[in-house]
Amino acid sequence: MYRFLLTRRWVGLLLVALCVAGLCVFLGRWQIHRLEYKISRNHLVSGNAHARPVPPSRFVAVNRGPDDAHQWRRVRASGHYDPAHTLLVRNRNLQGANGFDVLVPLETDAGPALLVNRGWVPVDVNVAGGVPKKIPASPPGHVTVLALLRPSELASTTGTPPAGQVNRIDVSTIRKALPYPVYGGYVQLTRERPRPAHSPAILPLPELTEGLHIAYAVQWFLFAAMALGYFGLLARREARERQAVAEGRAPVVAVRVSG
């Protein structure tokens, strides 16, 4: 009754259904892999960000940034800020508002300087040219910072920013303008002592959510089942009509499957 499935048209239709189902299964598995990656990343960020703070030299050195396992690792460093080499990192967004990150070198007691992202300041919308409203001064004298390790960002491929600004926290480029050795990577400030009266907005941790990947995966698997189920429905319908014709219970109807 199902010998018609061996015809060219039905074999072609089966191949199309299998390709569609295969693609949907692939996309469903990709969503599961994305979920697994997010779960692993969330555990890493949460564990490292709340770990006991240690000196940055445990995980970074001059010309060497943190590896993947030490992203967002909590560190403590002491020294003196170098406000003369403060940089503004352009086009930084916080809660939907555009602004700058304030990057200040900390000349550590241990030797190499550490680039500290002290936080975010908004753009002054009343002034043309994209300038911050106000840059809170870094604390003078000896300070201790608690911060999270971050890797150097990729070099910018856009135009040259104004003096005192950078497009990316590209440590390899920034260190060329500094008169002392610099640790690889940089840190994102969480606390500093003494605490200044005014400071940039402390940047939050990344959102530790799992997203909707599992729902998307289920949808793709359902689409795969629907593709194969629709082929089976067409084949079953064709078989019934052919059987009815053979038994003389229905007029001959030519079912043509486009392909």
C-alpha positions as CSV (number, residue, x, y, z in Angstrom):
1,M,0.0,0.0,0.0
2,Y,3.0,2.3,0.6
3,R,5.0,1.4,-2.5
4,F,4.3,4.8,-3.8
5,L,6.8,6.2,-1.3
6,L,9.6,4.8,-3.5
7,T,8.6,7.2,-6.3
8,R,10.9,10.2,-7.1
9,R,8.3,12.7,-5.9
10,W,7.8,11.1,-2.5
11,V,11.4,10.4,-1.9
12,G,12.1,14.1,-2.6
13,L,9.4,15.1,-0.2
14,L,10.8,12.8,2.5
15,L,14.3,14.3,2.0
16,V,12.8,17.8,2.4
17,A,11.0,16.8,5.6
18,L,14.2,15.1,7.0
19,C,16.3,18.2,6.1
20,V,13.8,20.5,7.9
21,A,13.6,18.2,10.9
22,G,17.4,17.9,11.0
23,L,17.8,21.7,10.9
24,C,15.3,22.1,13.7
25,V,17.0,19.5,15.9
26,F,20.3,21.2,15.3
27,L,18.9,24.6,16.3
28,G,17.3,23.0,19.4
29,R,20.6,21.4,20.4
30,W,22.3,24.8,19.9
31,Q,19.9,26.4,22.2
32,I,20.6,23.8,24.9
33,H,24.4,24.4,24.4
34,R,23.8,28.1,24.9
35,L,21.9,27.3,28.1
36,E,24.7,25.1,29.4
37,Y,27.2,27.9,28.6
38,K,25.1,30.5,30.5
39,I,24.7,28.2,33.5
40,S,28.5,27.6,33.6
41,R,29.3,31.3,33.1
42,N,26.8,32.3,35.8
43,H,28.5,29.9,38.3
44,L,31.9,31.3,37.3
45,V,30.9,34.9,37.7
46,S,29.0,34.4,41.0
47,G,31.7,32.3,42.5
48,N,34.6,34.5,41.5
49,A,32.9,37.8,42.3
50,H,32.2,36.6,45.9
51,A,35.5,34.8,46.5
52,R,38.0,36.0,49.2
53,P,39.9,38.9,47.7
54,V,43.6,38.3,46.8
55,P,46.3,40.4,45.2
56,P,46.0,40.8,41.5
57,S,49.5,39.4,41.0
58,R,48.0,35.9,41.7
59,F,46.3,36.0,38.3
60,V,47.8,38.7,36.2
61,A,51.3,40.0,35.4
62,V,52.8,42.7,33.2
63,N,51.8,41.8,29.6
64,R,49.6,38.9,30.9
65,G,45.8,39.3,31.6
66,P,43.5,36.9,33.5
67,D,42.6,33.6,31.9
68,D,39.1,32.4,31.4
69,A,38.8,30.7,34.8
70,H,39.7,34.0,36.6
71,Q,37.2,36.3,34.9
72,W,35.4,38.5,37.4
73,R,37.8,37.3,40.2
74,R,37.7,39.5,43.3
75,V,41.0,41.1,44.0
76,R,42.4,43.7,46.5
77,A,45.2,46.2,45.6
78,S,46.7,49.2,47.4
79,G,48.6,52.2,46.1
80,H,48.1,55.7,44.7
81,Y,45.9,56.8,41.9
82,D,47.5,58.6,39.0
83,P,44.7,61.1,38.1
84,A,46.9,62.8,35.5
85,H,46.5,59.8,33.3
86,T,42.7,59.4,33.7
87,L,40.9,58.2,30.6
88,L,37.3,58.3,29.6
89,V,36.0,55.2,27.8
90,R,33.4,56.3,25.2
91,N,30.0,54.9,24.4
92,R,29.3,53.0,27.6
93,N,25.7,52.2,28.5
94,L,24.2,51.9,31.9
95,Q,20.5,51.2,32.4
96,G,19.7,52.6,28.9
97,A,21.7,55.8,29.3
98,N,24.9,56.7,27.3
99,G,28.0,57.8,29.1
100,F,31.6,57.1,29.9
101,D,33.6,54.7,32.1
102,V,36.3,56.4,34.1
103,L,39.6,54.6,33.9
104,V,42.4,55.6,36.3
105,P,45.8,53.9,36.8
106,L,46.5,52.8,40.3
107,E,50.3,52.7,41.0
108,T,50.3,49.7,43.4
109,D,52.5,49.1,46.3
110,A,53.5,45.8,44.7
111,G,55.0,47.6,41.7
112,P,53.1,47.5,38.4
113,A,50.2,49.8,37.9
114,L,46.6,48.5,37.7
115,L,44.1,50.1,35.4
116,V,40.9,50.6,37.5
117,N,37.5,51.2,35.9
118,R,36.1,53.4,38.7
119,G,32.6,53.4,37.2
120,W,30.3,55.3,34.9
121,V,29.4,58.9,34.4
122,P,26.6,60.2,32.1
123,V,27.0,62.3,29.0
124,D,26.0,65.9,29.4
125,V,23.1,66.2,26.9
126,N,23.2,70.0,27.1
127,V,26.7,70.2,25.6
128,A,27.6,69.2,22.1
129,G,30.5,66.9,21.3
130,G,29.8,64.2,23.9
131,V,31.4,65.2,27.2
132,P,30.6,64.0,30.7
133,K,28.5,66.0,33.1
134,K,31.2,65.7,35.8
135,I,34.1,63.5,36.5
136,P,34.4,62.8,40.3
137,A,38.0,63.0,41.4
138,S,39.8,59.9,42.5
139,P,40.7,59.8,46.2
140,P,44.1,61.3,46.9
141,G,46.8,59.6,48.9
142,H,47.0,56.0,49.7
143,V,44.0,53.9,48.8
144,T,42.8,50.3,48.8
145,V,40.5,49.0,46.1
146,L,38.4,46.0,45.9
147,A,37.7,45.1,42.3
148,L,36.9,42.4,39.8
149,L,39.4,41.2,37.2
150,R,38.5,41.8,33.5
151,P,40.5,41.0,30.3
152,S,41.8,43.6,28.0
153,E,39.3,44.6,25.3
154,L,40.0,44.2,21.6
155,A,41.6,47.2,19.9
156,S,39.2,49.7,18.4
157,T,38.7,49.8,14.7
158,T,36.9,53.1,14.6
159,G,38.2,56.6,14.4
160,T,40.6,58.4,16.8
161,P,38.8,59.7,19.9
162,P,39.4,63.1,21.4
163,A,42.4,63.6,23.8
164,G,41.8,61.9,27.1
165,Q,39.3,59.4,25.7
166,V,39.5,55.9,24.3
167,N,37.0,53.7,22.5
168,R,38.0,50.5,24.2
169,I,39.9,49.4,27.3
170,D,42.7,48.0,25.2
171,V,45.5,47.6,27.7
172,S,48.2,47.0,25.2
173,T,47.6,50.4,23.6
174,I,46.9,52.3,26.8
175,R,50.1,51.2,28.5
176,K,52.2,52.8,25.7
177,A,51.3,56.2,27.1
178,L,52.1,55.4,30.7
179,P,55.5,55.9,32.3
180,Y,55.4,52.7,34.3
181,P,54.7,49.0,33.8
182,V,51.1,47.9,33.8
183,Y,49.4,44.7,34.7
184,G,47.7,42.9,31.8
185,G,43.9,43.2,31.9
186,Y,42.1,45.8,34.1
187,V,39.7,45.7,37.1
188,Q,36.2,46.9,37.6
189,L,35.9,48.7,40.9
190,T,33.4,47.5,43.6
191,R,34.7,49.5,46.6
192,E,37.6,51.8,47.6
193,R,38.9,53.0,50.9
194,P,39.0,55.8,51.9
195,R,35.6,56.2,50.3
196,P,35.3,59.5,48.4
197,A,32.3,61.9,48.9
198,H,31.5,61.6,45.2
199,S,32.4,58.8,42.8
200,P,31.2,57.4,39.5
201,A,28.3,55.0,39.5
202,I,29.6,51.5,40.3
203,L,29.1,49.1,37.4
204,P,26.9,46.1,38.2
205,L,27.8,42.5,37.5
206,P,26.4,41.0,34.3
207,E,22.9,39.6,34.5
208,L,23.0,36.1,35.9
209,T,20.0,34.8,34.1
210,E,19.5,31.7,32.0
211,G,17.3,33.3,29.4
212,L,14.7,31.5,27.4
213,H,17.0,29.0,25.7
214,I,15.1,25.9,27.1
215,A,11.8,27.3,25.7
216,Y,13.4,28.0,22.3
217,A,14.9,24.5,22.3
218,V,11.5,22.9,22.9
219,Q,10.0,25.0,20.1
220,W,12.6,23.8,17.6
221,F,12.1,20.1,18.6
222,L,8.4,20.6,18.1
223,F,9.0,22.0,14.7
224,A,11.1,18.9,13.9
225,A,8.3,16.6,15.0
226,M,5.8,18.7,13.0
227,A,7.9,18.4,9.8
228,L,8.0,14.6,10.1
229,G,4.4,14.4,11.3
230,Y,3.2,16.4,8.3
231,F,5.0,14.0,5.9
232,G,3.4,11.1,7.6
233,L,0.0,12.7,7.4
234,L,0.4,13.2,3.7
235,A,1.6,9.7,3.1
236,R,-1.3,8.2,5.2
237,R,-3.8,10.3,3.2
238,E,-2.3,9.2,-0.1
239,A,-2.4,5.5,1.0
240,R,-6.0,5.7,1.9
241,E,-7.0,7.2,-1.3
242,R,-5.1,4.6,-3.3
243,Q,-6.6,1.8,-1.3
244,A,-10.1,3.3,-1.9
245,V,-9.4,3.4,-5.7
246,A,-8.2,-0.2,-5.7
247,E,-11.3,-1.4,-3.9
248,G,-13.6,0.6,-6.2
249,R,-14.9,2.8,-3.4
250,A,-13.7,6.1,-4.9
251,P,-13.0,7.6,-8.3
252,V,-9.4,7.7,-9.5
253,V,-7.8,10.9,-8.2
254,A,-4.2,11.7,-9.2
255,V,-2.5,13.2,-6.2
256,R,0.5,15.2,-7.3
257,V,3.1,16.3,-4.8
258,S,5.0,19.3,-6.0
259,G,8.8,19.0,-5.8
